Amino acid sequence: MKQIVECVPNFSEGQRKEVIDQIVAAIASVPDVIVLDVEADPDHNRSVITFVGEPAAVEEAAFRSIAKAAELIDLRQHKGKHPRMGAADVVPFVPLRGVTMQDCVEMARRLGKRVGEELGIPVYLYEEAATRPERRNLSDIRRGEYEKIAEEIGKVPEREPDFGPARMGSAGATAIGARPPLVAFNVYLNTNSVEIAKTIAKAVRHSSGGLRYIKALGLLVEGRAQVSMSVTDFHGTPLLRVLDLIRSEAARWGVSVTESEIVGLVPEDALLDAAVAALQLHRFKKDQILENRIMGL
């Protein structure tokens, strides 16, 4: 492929494998699209699917996935720990090779218009595709989740969608956007106190005075407290710095970190940055990595 765009849609279903499989099949039905990863979390009741391809193919696959999710997922019946507002909750395009961020913005806006017109789903554009500053941040758009948006859409001007009807059906609303690569990074604590997780998340996330480029929530997952995060710029705020702050904040409450996880795919540089920091490597260069030197031989 000369041009590669990544799409990482999040769907409000993490429990029914047959539903997730049908959404994956809809994506894979587009020629030249490659599904790289499927992650499903039953507690969050959410799945994250990563696929890549050339721009036109990825845009079509994204549309088919939204249509299939709208057919199979009813937000009026949905329960899960992760915030959500739609069956296809969020659909971001990420430029990887031979594609600019502006190309992805245009993809998001074309797709948003098509979803609104053909599927009758309210669409909000976010991040780089946002049409107004207050809609760049996904959490601002999704505030109150499906139930509150359904109550206010069509009545409160701030809830007016960018595309589609000003009313919520069973598929809810979808946020479509363009963004750089991010890392979905979760840290587990040796406690079942969700209040401790929420307090730590507040200390970590940028919007409440924490680390820049960090969005965080405190959740209870499988009986364990979890700090669930999106790291939107892992160069600006490396993963190890995030983990160190969580360890420090956890110690204040007499708890500790038991493990962490990455949901979906992660850029190599995010892990390399963490390794360099943890090992305190000085003057380290990427061409010191053996595999990099022999690649293509």
C-alpha positions as CSV (number, residue, x, y, z in Angstrom):
1,M,0.0,0.0,0.0
2,K,1.3,3.4,-0.9
3,Q,-1.0,5.2,1.5
4,I,-2.1,3.7,4.9
5,V,-4.8,5.1,7.1
6,E,-5.6,3.4,10.5
7,C,-9.1,3.4,11.9
8,V,-9.8,2.4,15.5
9,P,-13.5,2.4,16.1
10,N,-14.9,1.7,19.6
11,F,-18.3,-0.2,19.7
12,S,-20.6,-0.4,22.7
13,E,-20.5,-4.2,22.9
14,G,-17.9,-6.3,24.7
15,Q,-20.0,-9.3,25.8
16,R,-21.7,-10.8,22.8
17,K,-19.0,-12.4,20.6
18,E,-21.5,-13.0,17.8
19,V,-22.2,-9.3,17.5
20,I,-18.5,-8.3,17.5
21,D,-17.8,-11.0,14.9
22,Q,-20.5,-9.6,12.6
23,I,-19.0,-6.1,12.9
24,V,-15.5,-7.4,12.1
25,A,-17.0,-9.3,9.1
26,A,-18.5,-6.0,7.8
27,I,-15.1,-4.3,8.0
28,A,-13.3,-7.3,6.4
29,S,-15.8,-7.4,3.6
30,V,-14.1,-4.3,2.0
31,P,-11.3,-5.4,-0.3
32,D,-7.8,-4.4,0.7
33,V,-8.8,-3.6,4.3
34,I,-6.8,-5.5,6.9
35,V,-8.1,-6.1,10.4
36,L,-5.1,-6.0,12.7
37,D,-6.7,-6.4,16.2
38,V,-9.9,-7.0,18.0
39,E,-10.1,-6.2,21.8
40,A,-13.3,-6.9,23.8
41,D,-13.9,-6.0,27.4
42,P,-17.0,-7.5,29.1
43,D,-16.9,-5.1,32.1
44,H,-16.5,-2.0,30.0
45,N,-19.0,-3.7,27.6
46,R,-16.9,-2.3,24.8
47,S,-14.8,-3.5,21.9
48,V,-12.0,-1.8,20.0
49,I,-11.2,-2.9,16.5
50,T,-8.1,-1.7,14.6
51,F,-7.9,-1.9,10.8
52,V,-5.8,-0.3,8.1
53,G,-5.9,0.2,4.4
54,E,-5.9,2.9,1.7
55,P,-8.1,5.9,2.4
56,A,-11.1,5.1,0.3
57,A,-11.3,1.5,1.5
58,V,-10.9,2.4,5.1
59,E,-13.6,5.0,4.8
60,E,-16.0,2.5,3.3
61,A,-15.2,-0.1,5.9
62,A,-15.8,2.4,8.7
63,F,-19.3,3.1,7.2
64,R,-20.1,-0.6,7.0
65,S,-19.1,-1.1,10.6
66,I,-21.2,1.8,11.9
67,A,-24.2,0.5,9.9
68,K,-23.8,-3.0,11.3
69,A,-23.4,-1.8,14.8
70,A,-26.6,0.3,14.5
71,E,-28.4,-2.8,13.3
72,L,-27.2,-5.0,16.2
73,I,-26.7,-2.8,19.3
74,D,-29.5,-1.1,21.2
75,L,-28.2,1.7,23.5
76,R,-31.5,1.7,25.4
77,Q,-30.5,-1.7,26.7
78,H,-26.8,-1.2,27.1
79,K,-25.0,-1.2,30.4
80,G,-21.2,-0.9,30.9
81,K,-18.6,0.8,33.0
82,H,-17.1,2.9,30.1
83,P,-18.8,6.1,29.1
84,R,-20.7,5.7,25.8
85,M,-23.2,7.5,23.6
86,G,-23.6,5.3,20.6
87,A,-23.5,1.8,19.2
88,A,-20.5,2.9,17.1
89,D,-19.3,5.2,19.9
90,V,-16.2,6.8,18.4
91,V,-14.6,6.4,15.0
92,P,-11.2,8.0,14.6
93,F,-9.0,8.1,11.5
94,V,-5.2,8.1,12.0
95,P,-2.7,9.0,9.3
96,L,0.2,6.4,9.1
97,R,1.9,6.6,5.7
98,G,1.5,8.8,2.7
99,V,-1.5,10.5,4.2
100,T,-1.8,13.9,6.0
101,M,-3.9,14.8,9.0
102,Q,-5.9,17.0,6.7
103,D,-6.7,14.0,4.5
104,C,-8.1,12.2,7.6
105,V,-10.1,15.3,8.5
106,E,-11.7,15.2,5.1
107,M,-12.4,11.5,5.5
108,A,-14.1,12.1,8.8
109,R,-16.3,14.9,7.5
110,R,-17.3,12.9,4.4
111,L,-18.1,9.8,6.5
112,G,-20.0,12.0,9.1
113,K,-22.2,13.4,6.3
114,R,-22.9,10.0,4.9
115,V,-23.7,8.4,8.3
116,G,-26.1,11.3,9.1
117,E,-27.9,11.2,5.8
118,E,-28.0,7.4,5.0
119,L,-28.2,5.9,8.5
120,G,-30.1,8.7,10.3
121,I,-27.5,8.8,13.2
122,P,-26.5,12.1,14.8
123,V,-22.8,12.7,14.2
124,Y,-20.4,14.9,16.2
125,L,-17.0,15.7,14.7
126,Y,-14.1,15.7,17.2
127,E,-10.4,16.2,17.6
128,E,-8.7,17.6,14.4
129,A,-12.0,17.2,12.5
130,A,-14.0,19.3,15.0
131,T,-15.9,22.3,13.5
132,R,-15.8,24.2,16.8
133,P,-13.3,24.4,19.6
134,E,-15.5,23.0,22.3
135,R,-15.9,19.8,20.4
136,R,-12.3,18.9,20.1
137,N,-12.4,16.9,23.3
138,L,-14.5,13.7,23.1
139,S,-15.3,13.7,26.7
140,D,-17.0,17.1,26.3
141,I,-19.2,15.8,23.5
142,R,-20.1,12.6,25.4
143,R,-20.8,14.3,28.7
144,G,-23.9,12.8,30.2
145,E,-23.7,9.8,27.9
146,Y,-26.5,8.4,25.8
147,E,-29.3,9.1,28.3
148,K,-28.5,12.8,28.9
149,I,-27.8,13.5,25.2
150,A,-31.1,11.8,24.2
151,E,-32.9,14.1,26.7
152,E,-31.2,17.3,25.5
153,I,-30.6,16.9,21.7
154,G,-33.0,19.0,19.7
155,K,-33.6,21.2,22.7
156,V,-30.2,22.5,23.8
157,P,-28.2,24.3,21.1
158,E,-24.9,22.9,22.3
159,R,-26.2,19.4,21.5
160,E,-26.9,20.1,17.9
161,P,-25.1,17.5,15.8
162,D,-22.8,18.3,12.9
163,F,-24.6,15.8,10.7
164,G,-27.8,13.8,11.0
165,P,-31.0,14.3,12.9
166,A,-31.3,16.1,16.2
167,R,-32.8,13.0,17.8
168,M,-31.4,9.8,19.3
169,G,-32.6,6.4,18.2
170,S,-31.5,3.0,19.5
171,A,-28.1,3.4,17.9
172,G,-27.4,6.7,19.7
173,A,-24.9,9.1,18.3
174,T,-21.4,8.7,16.9
175,A,-18.3,10.8,17.2
176,I,-16.1,10.7,14.1
177,G,-12.7,12.4,14.0
178,A,-9.1,12.5,13.0
179,R,-6.2,12.3,15.5
180,P,-2.6,11.2,15.9
181,P,-1.8,7.7,17.3
182,L,-2.7,7.3,21.0
183,V,-2.1,4.6,23.6
184,A,-5.0,3.1,25.5
185,F,-3.2,2.4,28.8
186,N,-4.9,0.9,31.9
187,V,-3.3,0.4,35.3
188,Y,-4.8,-2.0,38.0
189,L,-4.5,-1.4,41.8
190,N,-4.6,-4.0,44.6
191,T,-7.9,-2.7,45.9
192,N,-11.6,-2.9,45.0
193,S,-12.1,0.8,45.9
194,V,-13.3,2.6,42.8
195,E,-13.2,5.8,44.8
196,I,-9.4,5.5,45.1
197,A,-9.2,4.8,41.4
198,K,-11.3,7.9,40.7
199,T,-9.1,10.0,43.0
200,I,-5.9,8.9,41.3
201,A,-7.4,9.4,37.8
202,K,-8.3,13.0,38.8
203,A,-4.6,13.5,39.9
204,V,-3.3,12.1,36.6
205,R,-5.6,13.6,34.0
206,H,-4.7,16.9,32.4
207,S,-8.2,18.4,32.6
208,S,-8.1,18.4,36.4
209,G,-4.5,19.6,36.8
210,G,-2.5,16.4,36.1
211,L,-0.2,15.4,33.3
212,R,-0.6,16.9,29.9
213,Y,-1.9,14.6,27.1
214,I,-3.6,12.3,29.6
215,K,-7.3,11.5,29.9
216,A,-8.2,9.2,32.8
217,L,-11.2,7.6,34.5
218,G,-11.4,5.5,37.7
219,L,-13.4,2.2,37.2
220,L,-14.0,-1.1,38.8
221,V,-13.1,-4.0,36.4
222,E,-13.5,-7.6,37.5
223,G,-13.5,-6.6,41.1
224,R,-10.3,-4.5,40.8
225,A,-9.8,-0.8,40.8
226,Q,-8.6,0.4,37.4
227,V,-7.2,3.7,36.2
228,S,-8.2,3.8,32.6
229,M,-6.4,6.2,30.4
230,S,-5.9,7.5,26.9
231,V,-2.4,8.9,26.3
232,T,-2.8,11.2,23.4
233,D,0.9,12.1,23.0
234,F,3.2,9.5,24.3
235,H,6.3,11.6,23.4
236,G,5.0,14.6,25.4
237,T,4.1,12.4,28.4
238,P,5.8,9.0,28.3
239,L,4.1,6.0,29.7
240,L,6.7,5.5,32.4
241,R,6.0,9.0,33.7
242,V,2.3,8.2,33.9
243,L,3.0,4.9,35.7
244,D,5.3,6.6,38.2
245,L,2.7,9.2,39.1
246,I,0.1,6.5,39.6
247,R,2.4,4.6,41.9
248,S,3.1,7.7,43.9
249,E,-0.6,8.6,44.2
250,A,-1.5,5.0,45.1
251,A,1.0,4.9,47.9
252,R,-0.7,7.9,49.5
253,W,-3.8,5.6,49.9
254,G,-1.8,2.6,51.1
255,V,-2.3,0.6,47.8
256,S,0.0,-0.3,45.0
257,V,0.0,-1.1,41.3
258,T,-0.4,-4.8,40.4
259,E,-0.2,-4.6,36.6
260,S,-0.9,-2.5,33.6
261,E,-2.2,-3.3,30.1
262,I,-2.4,-1.7,26.7
263,V,-5.6,-2.1,24.8
264,G,-5.3,-2.5,21.1
265,L,-2.1,-1.7,19.2
266,V,0.7,0.6,20.3
267,P,3.4,2.4,18.4
268,E,6.9,0.9,18.9
269,D,8.2,4.3,20.0
270,A,5.9,4.4,23.0
271,L,7.5,1.3,24.4
272,L,11.0,2.3,23.4
273,D,10.6,5.6,25.2
274,A,9.5,3.7,28.3
275,A,12.4,1.3,28.1
276,V,15.0,4.1,27.6
277,A,13.6,6.0,30.6
278,A,13.4,2.9,32.9
279,L,17.0,1.9,32.0
280,Q,18.3,5.5,32.2
281,L,20.0,5.0,28.9
282,H,22.2,8.0,27.9
283,R,22.7,9.0,24.2
284,F,20.7,6.0,23.1
285,K,19.8,6.0,19.3
286,K,17.2,3.9,17.6
287,D,19.8,2.6,15.1
288,Q,21.4,0.7,18.0
289,I,18.4,-1.7,17.9
290,L,19.6,-4.9,16.1
291,E,16.4,-5.6,14.3
292,N,16.4,-2.0,12.8
293,R,19.9,-2.5,11.4
294,I,19.2,-5.8,9.7
295,M,15.7,-4.9,8.4
296,G,15.7,-5.2,4.6
297,L,18.9,-7.2,4.4
